[in-house]
Amino acid sequence: MTRAFHPDDPHATPLVGGEPYAVERQVLTGVPCLVERPAPGREVRAVCVVYHGAWASKEGKLGVYAALAAWGAAVVLPDAALHGERQGDTPPGLNAREFVWESVRRTVAEAPALLDAAQAAYGRGPVWVVGSSMGGYVAQTLARTEARVARAAALITSGVWREPQVRRPDLQAFLDRHRPLAHAPDAVPTPLFLGSGGADPVFPLEEHHAPTVAAYRAAYASAGCPDALRESVYPGVGHYTSVRMRDDTLAFLLGSP
């Protein structure tokens, strides 16, 4: 429906830096999503899928990357498998770490179909992926396995993937097949950004960020494209996406130095 408005006092609408954007709910190949997109009539220039962390939901990411929608991207915020509207899909008998990795495994498996649906709805521009915490596991995996991913950012996360509490053979096989420390070269040459909090109690720097960055740095340097890898540590930041971390992610996705 088209509604008339007075040009000197138009409809109130979500804004970022004075630029309007729209928010809509979609179910893409069975995955409940919220989508922040350019205002109606504006071209969609890219698709950015943002994956949340464990025990969170798509609603928690609303507004965080809305500047991308104002720029021209469709920002797709899915509920990860077993999360949000999908909690009822959780199989019985999982311990806490198995729950996380079963969610990651299912979310990675459904990602190609989700991207198909997102591109059908919003156009076949560049595809970006952002993930925080558990979502960072997904983002790192898709940077290696999904050819359409042009840029990936993995925040407050780890590439170590040593999980003694995970006893299910199928989840152990997933870990072994995709562990970034072992398979970092497969991400090359996809531009990758790793951001970690300097005071993160979940992923202490020396145990997680340092070895993860070292593995990727060696892989990208060996391939002759060290500048495609960026990393940053944010002093005093715990296990959350800080404002500067978010702003650096936006700059990375938009190709700023």
Short mmCIF file of the C-alpha atoms (twelve columns), coordinates in Angstrom:
data_MODEL
# 
_entry.id   MODEL 
# 
loop_
_atom_site.group_PDB 
_atom_site.id 
_atom_site.type_symbol 
_atom_site.label_atom_id 
_atom_site.label_alt_id 
_atom_site.label_comp_id 
_atom_site.label_asym_id 
_atom_site.label_seq_id 
_atom_site.Cartn_x 
_atom_site.Cartn_y 
_atom_site.Cartn_z 
_atom_site.pdbx_PDB_model_num 
ATOM 1   C CA . MET A 1   0.000  0.000   0.000  1 
ATOM 2   C CA . THR A 2   1.284  3.453   -0.923 1 
ATOM 3   C CA . ARG A 3   0.574  6.210   1.573  1 
ATOM 4   C CA . ALA A 4   0.771  9.885   0.756  1 
ATOM 5   C CA . PHE A 5   2.912  12.039  3.006  1 
ATOM 6   C CA . HIS A 6   3.829  15.669  3.382  1 
ATOM 7   C CA . PRO A 7   7.380  16.235  2.109  1 
ATOM 8   C CA . ASP A 8   8.169  18.671  4.927  1 
ATOM 9   C CA . ASP A 9   6.999  16.191  7.607  1 
ATOM 10  C CA . PRO A 10  7.165  12.626  6.219  1 
ATOM 11  C CA . HIS A 11  6.443  9.325   7.947  1 
ATOM 12  C CA . ALA A 12  8.663  8.454   10.896 1 
ATOM 13  C CA . THR A 13  10.838 5.459   10.015 1 
ATOM 14  C CA . PRO A 14  13.935 3.659   11.362 1 
ATOM 15  C CA . LEU A 15  16.999 5.780   10.633 1 
ATOM 16  C CA . VAL A 16  20.764 5.366   10.834 1 
ATOM 17  C CA . GLY A 17  22.686 8.590   10.354 1 
ATOM 18  C CA . GLY A 18  19.609 10.105  8.780  1 
ATOM 19  C CA . GLU A 19  19.255 7.265   6.268  1 
ATOM 20  C CA . PRO A 20  16.005 5.250   6.383  1 
ATOM 21  C CA . TYR A 21  15.796 1.470   6.439  1 
ATOM 22  C CA . ALA A 22  13.037 -1.109  6.872  1 
ATOM 23  C CA . VAL A 23  12.620 -4.164  9.110  1 
ATOM 24  C CA . GLU A 24  10.660 -7.235  8.047  1 
ATOM 25  C CA . ARG A 25  10.132 -10.806 9.171  1 
ATOM 26  C CA . GLN A 26  10.873 -13.626 6.738  1 
ATOM 27  C CA . VAL A 27  10.966 -17.401 6.945  1 
ATOM 28  C CA . LEU A 28  13.712 -18.446 4.538  1 
ATOM 29  C CA . THR A 29  13.758 -22.180 3.778  1 
ATOM 30  C CA . GLY A 30  12.155 -22.811 7.155  1 
ATOM 31  C CA . VAL A 31  14.516 -20.534 9.112  1 
ATOM 32  C CA . PRO A 32  12.816 -17.661 10.996 1 
ATOM 33  C CA . CYS A 33  14.666 -14.435 10.216 1 
ATOM 34  C CA . LEU A 34  14.432 -10.734 10.814 1 
ATOM 35  C CA . VAL A 35  15.734 -8.660  7.922  1 
ATOM 36  C CA . GLU A 36  16.942 -5.075  8.062  1 
ATOM 37  C CA . ARG A 37  16.932 -3.788  4.511  1 
ATOM 38  C CA . PRO A 38  17.153 -0.573  2.548  1 
ATOM 39  C CA . ALA A 39  13.992 1.489   2.462  1 
ATOM 40  C CA . PRO A 40  11.499 0.478   -0.244 1 
ATOM 41  C CA . GLY A 41  12.587 1.659   -3.661 1 
ATOM 42  C CA . ARG A 42  16.302 1.538   -2.849 1 
ATOM 43  C CA . GLU A 43  18.654 -0.982  -4.432 1 
ATOM 44  C CA . VAL A 44  19.927 -3.871  -2.310 1 
ATOM 45  C CA . ARG A 45  23.677 -3.952  -2.857 1 
ATOM 46  C CA . ALA A 46  24.725 -6.928  -0.695 1 
ATOM 47  C CA . VAL A 47  23.409 -9.593  1.661  1 
ATOM 48  C CA . CYS A 48  24.920 -9.849  5.139  1 
ATOM 49  C CA . VAL A 49  23.949 -12.790 7.370  1 
ATOM 50  C CA . VAL A 50  24.540 -12.178 11.085 1 
ATOM 51  C CA . TYR A 51  24.723 -15.198 13.407 1 
ATOM 52  C CA . HIS A 52  24.126 -14.760 17.149 1 
ATOM 53  C CA . GLY A 53  25.720 -16.638 20.046 1 
ATOM 54  C CA . ALA A 54  24.597 -19.592 22.138 1 
ATOM 55  C CA . TRP A 55  21.363 -19.269 24.126 1 
ATOM 56  C CA . ALA A 56  20.551 -16.031 22.281 1 
ATOM 57  C CA . SER A 57  18.207 -15.262 19.380 1 
ATOM 58  C CA . LYS A 58  17.880 -13.151 16.256 1 
ATOM 59  C CA . GLU A 59  16.155 -10.331 18.153 1 
ATOM 60  C CA . GLY A 60  19.350 -9.605  20.088 1 
ATOM 61  C CA . LYS A 61  21.089 -8.471  16.889 1 
ATOM 62  C CA . LEU A 62  18.396 -6.017  15.780 1 
ATOM 63  C CA . GLY A 63  19.939 -2.617  15.207 1 
ATOM 64  C CA . VAL A 64  23.543 -3.701  15.790 1 
ATOM 65  C CA . TYR A 65  24.450 -3.707  12.092 1 
ATOM 66  C CA . ALA A 66  21.593 -1.523  10.853 1 
ATOM 67  C CA . ALA A 67  24.111 0.894   9.335  1 
ATOM 68  C CA . LEU A 68  24.612 -1.762  6.651  1 
ATOM 69  C CA . ALA A 69  20.912 -1.580  5.782  1 
ATOM 70  C CA . ALA A 70  21.109 2.196   5.518  1 
ATOM 71  C CA . TRP A 71  24.134 1.735   3.213  1 
ATOM 72  C CA . GLY A 72  22.216 -0.687  1.010  1 
ATOM 73  C CA . ALA A 73  22.649 -4.223  2.373  1 
ATOM 74  C CA . ALA A 74  19.955 -6.683  3.367  1 
ATOM 75  C CA . VAL A 75  21.005 -7.695  6.887  1 
ATOM 76  C CA . VAL A 76  19.584 -11.171 7.522  1 
ATOM 77  C CA . LEU A 77  19.293 -12.133 11.201 1 
ATOM 78  C CA . PRO A 78  18.392 -15.841 11.473 1 
ATOM 79  C CA . ASP A 79  17.605 -17.853 14.550 1 
ATOM 80  C CA . ALA A 80  20.431 -20.388 14.746 1 
ATOM 81  C CA . ALA A 81  19.313 -24.006 14.860 1 
ATOM 82  C CA . LEU A 82  17.829 -24.957 18.271 1 
ATOM 83  C CA . HIS A 83  17.534 -21.276 19.238 1 
ATOM 84  C CA . GLY A 84  14.834 -18.627 19.354 1 
ATOM 85  C CA . GLU A 85  11.701 -19.845 17.610 1 
ATOM 86  C CA . ARG A 86  13.468 -23.164 16.980 1 
ATOM 87  C CA . GLN A 87  14.123 -24.312 20.552 1 
ATOM 88  C CA . GLY A 88  11.553 -27.073 20.157 1 
ATOM 89  C CA . ASP A 89  13.855 -28.821 17.661 1 
ATOM 90  C CA . THR A 90  16.424 -29.584 20.382 1 
ATOM 91  C CA . PRO A 91  17.074 -33.346 20.613 1 
ATOM 92  C CA . PRO A 92  17.149 -34.916 24.091 1 
ATOM 93  C CA . GLY A 93  20.279 -35.971 25.922 1 
ATOM 94  C CA . LEU A 94  22.700 -33.224 24.887 1 
ATOM 95  C CA . ASN A 95  25.060 -31.720 27.427 1 
ATOM 96  C CA . ALA A 96  25.751 -27.981 27.201 1 
ATOM 97  C CA . ARG A 97  28.700 -28.222 24.817 1 
ATOM 98  C CA . GLU A 98  26.980 -30.788 22.629 1 
ATOM 99  C CA . PHE A 99  23.989 -28.437 22.417 1 
ATOM 100 C CA . VAL A 100 26.256 -25.663 21.122 1 
ATOM 101 C CA . TRP A 101 27.944 -27.846 18.543 1 
ATOM 102 C CA . GLU A 102 24.724 -29.492 17.372 1 
ATOM 103 C CA . SER A 103 23.397 -25.992 16.761 1 
ATOM 104 C CA . VAL A 104 26.558 -25.067 14.841 1 
ATOM 105 C CA . ARG A 105 26.459 -28.271 12.796 1 
ATOM 106 C CA . ARG A 106 22.830 -27.782 11.787 1 
ATOM 107 C CA . THR A 107 23.252 -24.054 11.144 1 
ATOM 108 C CA . VAL A 108 26.214 -24.651 8.838  1 
ATOM 109 C CA . ALA A 109 24.353 -27.427 7.003  1 
ATOM 110 C CA . GLU A 110 21.346 -25.208 6.272  1 
ATOM 111 C CA . ALA A 111 23.381 -22.114 5.314  1 
ATOM 112 C CA . PRO A 112 23.609 -22.792 1.535  1 
ATOM 113 C CA . ALA A 113 19.818 -23.048 1.246  1 
ATOM 114 C CA . LEU A 114 19.409 -19.955 3.426  1 
ATOM 115 C CA . LEU A 115 21.756 -18.014 1.139  1 
ATOM 116 C CA . ASP A 116 19.862 -19.272 -1.917 1 
ATOM 117 C CA . ALA A 117 16.625 -17.948 -0.450 1 
ATOM 118 C CA . ALA A 118 18.164 -14.656 0.684  1 
ATOM 119 C CA . GLN A 119 19.650 -14.005 -2.752 1 
ATOM 120 C CA . ALA A 120 16.361 -14.908 -4.427 1 
ATOM 121 C CA . ALA A 121 14.592 -12.374 -2.202 1 
ATOM 122 C CA . TYR A 122 17.182 -9.593  -2.164 1 
ATOM 123 C CA . GLY A 123 19.454 -10.028 -5.173 1 
ATOM 124 C CA . ARG A 124 22.752 -11.680 -6.003 1 
ATOM 125 C CA . GLY A 125 25.176 -9.063  -4.794 1 
ATOM 126 C CA . PRO A 126 28.116 -9.863  -2.511 1 
ATOM 127 C CA . VAL A 127 27.465 -12.131 0.492  1 
ATOM 128 C CA . TRP A 128 28.983 -11.265 3.857  1 
ATOM 129 C CA . VAL A 129 28.831 -13.281 7.063  1 
ATOM 130 C CA . VAL A 130 29.241 -12.019 10.635 1 
ATOM 131 C CA . GLY A 131 29.104 -14.217 13.728 1 
ATOM 132 C CA . SER A 132 29.694 -13.637 17.421 1 
ATOM 133 C CA . SER A 133 30.711 -16.317 19.928 1 
ATOM 134 C CA . MET A 134 28.936 -19.494 18.730 1 
ATOM 135 C CA . GLY A 135 28.054 -17.563 15.597 1 
ATOM 136 C CA . GLY A 136 31.780 -17.042 15.074 1 
ATOM 137 C CA . TYR A 137 32.173 -20.802 14.724 1 
ATOM 138 C CA . VAL A 138 29.577 -20.649 11.945 1 
ATOM 139 C CA . ALA A 139 31.204 -17.644 10.274 1 
ATOM 140 C CA . GLN A 140 34.650 -19.274 10.234 1 
ATOM 141 C CA . THR A 141 33.232 -22.472 8.772  1 
ATOM 142 C CA . LEU A 142 31.301 -20.691 6.041  1 
ATOM 143 C CA . ALA A 143 34.386 -18.641 5.151  1 
ATOM 144 C CA . ARG A 144 36.009 -21.967 4.276  1 
ATOM 145 C CA . THR A 145 33.103 -23.914 2.785  1 
ATOM 146 C CA . GLU A 146 30.755 -21.457 1.078  1 
ATOM 147 C CA . ALA A 147 32.167 -19.971 -2.132 1 
ATOM 148 C CA . ARG A 148 29.664 -17.107 -2.127 1 
ATOM 149 C CA . VAL A 149 31.043 -15.604 1.079  1 
ATOM 150 C CA . ALA A 150 33.040 -12.558 -0.026 1 
ATOM 151 C CA . ARG A 151 33.923 -11.358 3.504  1 
ATOM 152 C CA . ALA A 152 33.586 -12.907 6.956  1 
ATOM 153 C CA . ALA A 153 33.935 -11.490 10.464 1 
ATOM 154 C CA . ALA A 154 34.252 -13.763 13.512 1 
ATOM 155 C CA . LEU A 155 33.938 -11.935 16.824 1 
ATOM 156 C CA . ILE A 156 34.502 -12.952 20.483 1 
ATOM 157 C CA . THR A 157 35.118 -16.524 19.358 1 
ATOM 158 C CA . SER A 158 37.813 -19.155 18.895 1 
ATOM 159 C CA . GLY A 159 39.327 -21.444 16.292 1 
ATOM 160 C CA . VAL A 160 40.767 -23.934 18.776 1 
ATOM 161 C CA . TRP A 161 37.729 -26.213 19.000 1 
ATOM 162 C CA . ARG A 162 39.033 -28.651 21.614 1 
ATOM 163 C CA . GLU A 163 35.866 -29.999 23.231 1 
ATOM 164 C CA . PRO A 164 36.380 -32.861 25.721 1 
ATOM 165 C CA . GLN A 165 32.724 -32.680 26.800 1 
ATOM 166 C CA . VAL A 166 31.543 -33.454 23.262 1 
ATOM 167 C CA . ARG A 167 31.176 -37.228 23.119 1 
ATOM 168 C CA . ARG A 168 28.812 -37.737 20.193 1 
ATOM 169 C CA . PRO A 169 30.774 -39.213 17.264 1 
ATOM 170 C CA . ASP A 170 28.968 -37.102 14.644 1 
ATOM 171 C CA . LEU A 171 29.841 -33.889 16.488 1 
ATOM 172 C CA . GLN A 172 33.446 -34.972 16.994 1 
ATOM 173 C CA . ALA A 173 33.610 -35.662 13.248 1 
ATOM 174 C CA . PHE A 174 32.275 -32.151 12.563 1 
ATOM 175 C CA . LEU A 175 34.914 -30.638 14.845 1 
ATOM 176 C CA . ASP A 176 37.707 -32.594 13.189 1 
ATOM 177 C CA . ARG A 177 36.487 -31.749 9.683  1 
ATOM 178 C CA . HIS A 178 36.215 -27.996 10.298 1 
ATOM 179 C CA . ARG A 179 38.604 -27.072 13.155 1 
ATOM 180 C CA . PRO A 180 40.192 -23.758 12.084 1 
ATOM 181 C CA . LEU A 181 43.570 -24.512 13.659 1 
ATOM 182 C CA . ALA A 182 43.878 -27.488 11.326 1 
ATOM 183 C CA . HIS A 183 42.058 -26.113 8.292  1 
ATOM 184 C CA . ALA A 184 42.901 -22.394 8.239  1 
ATOM 185 C CA . PRO A 185 44.370 -22.588 4.701  1 
ATOM 186 C CA . ASP A 186 40.915 -23.455 3.359  1 
ATOM 187 C CA . ALA A 187 39.714 -19.937 4.245  1 
ATOM 188 C CA . VAL A 188 42.225 -18.304 1.921  1 
ATOM 189 C CA . PRO A 189 41.736 -15.935 0.123  1 
ATOM 190 C CA . THR A 190 38.409 -14.885 1.697  1 
ATOM 191 C CA . PRO A 191 38.970 -11.614 3.601  1 
ATOM 192 C CA . LEU A 192 38.569 -12.437 7.289  1 
ATOM 193 C CA . PHE A 193 38.326 -10.258 10.392 1 
ATOM 194 C CA . LEU A 194 38.870 -11.640 13.907 1 
ATOM 195 C CA . GLY A 195 37.943 -9.419  16.843 1 
ATOM 196 C CA . SER A 196 38.311 -10.398 20.508 1 
ATOM 197 C CA . GLY A 197 37.754 -8.772  23.868 1 
ATOM 198 C CA . GLY A 198 40.913 -8.297  25.885 1 
ATOM 199 C CA . ALA A 199 39.102 -9.318  29.068 1 
ATOM 200 C CA . ASP A 200 36.911 -12.083 27.655 1 
ATOM 201 C CA . PRO A 201 36.424 -14.725 30.383 1 
ATOM 202 C CA . VAL A 202 34.909 -17.242 27.944 1 
ATOM 203 C CA . PHE A 203 37.750 -17.147 25.409 1 
ATOM 204 C CA . PRO A 204 40.935 -15.936 27.168 1 
ATOM 205 C CA . LEU A 205 43.253 -14.331 24.627 1 
ATOM 206 C CA . GLU A 206 46.307 -16.542 25.041 1 
ATOM 207 C CA . GLU A 207 44.262 -19.737 24.856 1 
ATOM 208 C CA . HIS A 208 42.017 -18.786 21.948 1 
ATOM 209 C CA . HIS A 209 42.662 -15.555 20.027 1 
ATOM 210 C CA . ALA A 210 46.443 -15.967 19.887 1 
ATOM 211 C CA . PRO A 211 46.579 -19.510 18.428 1 
ATOM 212 C CA . THR A 212 43.632 -18.811 16.124 1 
ATOM 213 C CA . VAL A 213 45.245 -15.703 14.663 1 
ATOM 214 C CA . ALA A 214 48.586 -17.491 14.372 1 
ATOM 215 C CA . ALA A 215 47.051 -20.294 12.309 1 
ATOM 216 C CA . TYR A 216 45.259 -17.912 9.974  1 
ATOM 217 C CA . ARG A 217 48.240 -15.573 9.717  1 
ATOM 218 C CA . ALA A 218 50.479 -18.430 8.593  1 
ATOM 219 C CA . ALA A 219 47.894 -19.598 6.054  1 
ATOM 220 C CA . TYR A 220 47.279 -16.168 4.532  1 
ATOM 221 C CA . ALA A 221 50.984 -15.291 4.468  1 
ATOM 222 C CA . SER A 222 51.839 -18.603 2.805  1 
ATOM 223 C CA . ALA A 223 49.256 -17.872 0.110  1 
ATOM 224 C CA . GLY A 224 50.711 -14.413 -0.504 1 
ATOM 225 C CA . CYS A 225 47.701 -12.441 0.747  1 
ATOM 226 C CA . PRO A 226 48.489 -11.449 4.353  1 
ATOM 227 C CA . ASP A 227 46.461 -8.255  4.059  1 
ATOM 228 C CA . ALA A 228 43.243 -10.275 3.600  1 
ATOM 229 C CA . LEU A 229 43.436 -11.179 7.292  1 
ATOM 230 C CA . ARG A 230 42.683 -8.526  9.891  1 
ATOM 231 C CA . GLU A 231 42.535 -8.943  13.643 1 
ATOM 232 C CA . SER A 232 42.061 -6.710  16.621 1 
ATOM 233 C CA . VAL A 233 41.935 -6.996  20.407 1 
ATOM 234 C CA . TYR A 234 39.778 -4.568  22.412 1 
ATOM 235 C CA . PRO A 235 41.273 -3.808  25.852 1 
ATOM 236 C CA . GLY A 236 38.893 -4.205  28.775 1 
ATOM 237 C CA . VAL A 237 36.121 -5.741  26.639 1 
ATOM 238 C CA . GLY A 238 34.554 -8.945  27.923 1 
ATOM 239 C CA . HIS A 239 32.410 -11.491 26.110 1 
ATOM 240 C CA . TYR A 240 30.312 -9.080  24.094 1 
ATOM 241 C CA . THR A 241 30.411 -7.136  20.835 1 
ATOM 242 C CA . SER A 242 31.632 -3.687  21.817 1 
ATOM 243 C CA . VAL A 243 30.918 -0.462  19.962 1 
ATOM 244 C CA . ARG A 244 34.446 -0.225  18.548 1 
ATOM 245 C CA . MET A 245 34.382 -3.904  17.590 1 
ATOM 246 C CA . ARG A 246 31.101 -3.343  15.783 1 
ATOM 247 C CA . ASP A 247 32.405 -0.215  14.052 1 
ATOM 248 C CA . ASP A 248 35.587 -1.997  12.919 1 
ATOM 249 C CA . THR A 249 33.443 -4.837  11.568 1 
ATOM 250 C CA . LEU A 250 31.344 -2.378  9.583  1 
ATOM 251 C CA . ALA A 251 34.471 -0.757  8.172  1 
ATOM 252 C CA . PHE A 252 35.900 -4.164  7.257  1 
ATOM 253 C CA . LEU A 253 32.726 -5.263  5.466  1 
ATOM 254 C CA . LEU A 254 32.470 -2.003  3.560  1 
ATOM 255 C CA . GLY A 255 36.085 -2.271  2.460  1 
ATOM 256 C CA . SER A 256 37.542 0.556   4.530  1 
ATOM 257 C CA . PRO A 257 41.153 0.284   5.643  1 
# 
